[in-house]
Amino acid sequence: MTTQADHELTVNTTHNEDSLQTYISTLRMFILNEIGSGLRDVYSTRVKPGFIKDNGREPKTEHEVRKLMMNDSYCQTWSSMMRSCQEMIWDSIIPSIERAQPNLNKVASELSSKGKGTLHLDPLLEVPGYVKACDIHLMPGNYNTDRGGFDVTQGALYDRGVYVYADGNAGPLGDSIGRSLAKHLKLRFPNFNPSKILDIGCTVGHNLLPFKDLYPESELHAIDVSAPVLRYAHSRSEALGYPLNFHQMNGEHMKFPDNSFDLVFSIITFHETSITAMKNILKECKRVLRPGGMMIHMELPRTKNMDPFDAFYLDWDSYYNNEPFYQSWTSIDLEKAYNTAGFCEEKYFEVVTPDVYVVPEEDFKRAADVDISKEKYHRGRLGEGVHWTGWGSWK
Ligand SMILES: C[S@@+](CC[C@H](N)C(=O)[O-])C[C@H]1O[C@@H](n2cnc3c(N)ncnc32)[C@H](O)[C@@H]1O
């Protein structure tokens, strides 16, 4: 497993904690990839034939497939193990963070106060219900639980959580999606040199850093509604030597003036907002983008043209992993949403992974050092055939 990058905010783990986290990561990958791949056989060899025999037709929707599959003992076992692994991820991380506190907050506060970048918190900002109503992906305390002072606990939990969840495959800095997106844009649009960039729903700022590597002259801003992750994001970026600007702001009502940015992006934010919020954010993207600017959102693929089995598989998290908006995102008519927000169809483009890649530890370099044309480590989102996809548009 790739080692997580070491910096002043890295939470130390004991030998036993480290072993437990590695075990859970590996177990999760085994259940996801090895046991999970058996689901298709179970479906095609016994679940679907049984349905056809009784109904004289194939299941038509992912909902039909879900009902059938969740009655099958193989799928029930797989699903239950996936859920348990997700809970174990957080359980395995929390003790080390509790031990690191209160020193962790102190170190973070010092890094932030001496920082070259900026942190703008808004204590009056109301965290939207769609963020705070449940512990998204079962992360205890969610993004927004604030224990007072310069609390960064939820940021530290998310940072380590992504690492254990992805079995280290997001790279030492957890930024593989940002790296691949930034490199893709750089190669595909070599004359596009944004001077001001905005990341919406940045959490701990993982995926913003590669944009500074590839557009070093640019001024980078990031927003999130949750203060603890923003404090962590700012301190972490300072610890890594990046002068970035973080704002506690709701993407639905940004406080930036019109025409402020050349590039506005988000990475895996929309599947955690309500559809109404997503539409509001798109309108705001249009407003804050300069003419000729670009908007791009990396997300889960949509299920529109998918086989009902694949759609069932993709949307599992919506039902069993506290991802209440997952499925509404994967089934949305995105073109319509972009049009309604004022973007025009001729200016759309798509970025479909395998651009999200995995770089083994020994080959890891900062994005700026990697020659994308020779990039050899291509892989989609872990699991069967699920790729992060980007929907872009020029203003
Ligand atoms: C899955 S995380 C995004 C991960 C992050 N972009 C990355 O690259 O690792 C979703 C984040 O979006 C934030 N968020 C949700 N709704 C938002 C909104 N309306 N405005 C700003 N941030 C929002 C949440 O607080 C959370 O930190």
The ligand as a MOL file (V3000), in Angstrom:
LIG
                    3D

  0  0  0     0  0            999 V3000
M  V30 BEGIN CTAB
M  V30 COUNTS 27 29 0 0 0
M  V30 BEGIN ATOM
M  V30 1 C -17.0500 14.3650 -1.2180 0
M  V30 2 S -16.5990 15.8750 -0.5480 0 CHG=1
M  V30 3 C -15.6560 16.5870 -1.8830 0
M  V30 4 C -14.2540 16.0720 -1.9570 0
M  V30 5 C -13.2380 17.0300 -2.4930 0
M  V30 6 N -13.7240 17.8530 -3.5740 0
M  V30 7 C -12.0100 16.2930 -2.9390 0
M  V30 8 O -11.5300 16.5690 -4.0320 0
M  V30 9 O -11.4930 15.4670 -2.1680 0 CHG=-1
M  V30 10 C -17.9910 16.9680 -0.5730 0
M  V30 11 C -17.6750 18.3030 0.0710 0
M  V30 12 O -18.5770 19.2700 -0.4520 0
M  V30 13 C -18.9360 20.1570 0.5720 0
M  V30 14 N -20.1810 20.7850 0.1550 0
M  V30 15 C -21.3980 20.2150 0.0160 0
M  V30 16 N -22.2970 21.1090 -0.4100 0
M  V30 17 C -21.6350 22.2780 -0.5940 0
M  V30 18 C -22.0240 23.5670 -1.0180 0
M  V30 19 N -23.2670 23.8610 -1.3510 0
M  V30 20 N -21.0910 24.5350 -1.0700 0
M  V30 21 C -19.8120 24.2720 -0.7230 0
M  V30 22 N -19.3850 23.0760 -0.2880 0
M  V30 23 C -20.2800 22.0860 -0.2320 0
M  V30 24 C -19.0060 19.2800 1.8140 0
M  V30 25 O -18.8850 20.0280 3.0000 0
M  V30 26 C -17.8340 18.3390 1.5900 0
M  V30 27 O -16.6700 18.8230 2.1730 0
M  V30 END ATOM
M  V30 BEGIN BOND
M  V30 1 1 1 2
M  V30 2 1 2 3
M  V30 3 1 2 10
M  V30 4 1 3 4
M  V30 5 1 4 5
M  V30 6 1 5 6
M  V30 7 1 5 7
M  V30 8 2 7 8
M  V30 9 1 7 9
M  V30 10 1 10 11
M  V30 11 1 11 12
M  V30 12 1 11 26
M  V30 13 1 12 13
M  V30 14 1 13 14
M  V30 15 1 13 24
M  V30 16 1 14 15
M  V30 17 1 14 23
M  V30 18 2 15 16
M  V30 19 1 16 17
M  V30 20 1 17 18
M  V30 21 2 17 23
M  V30 22 1 18 19
M  V30 23 2 18 20
M  V30 24 1 20 21
M  V30 25 2 21 22
M  V30 26 1 22 23
M  V30 27 1 24 25
M  V30 28 1 24 26
M  V30 29 1 26 27
M  V30 END BOND
M  V30 END CTAB
M  END
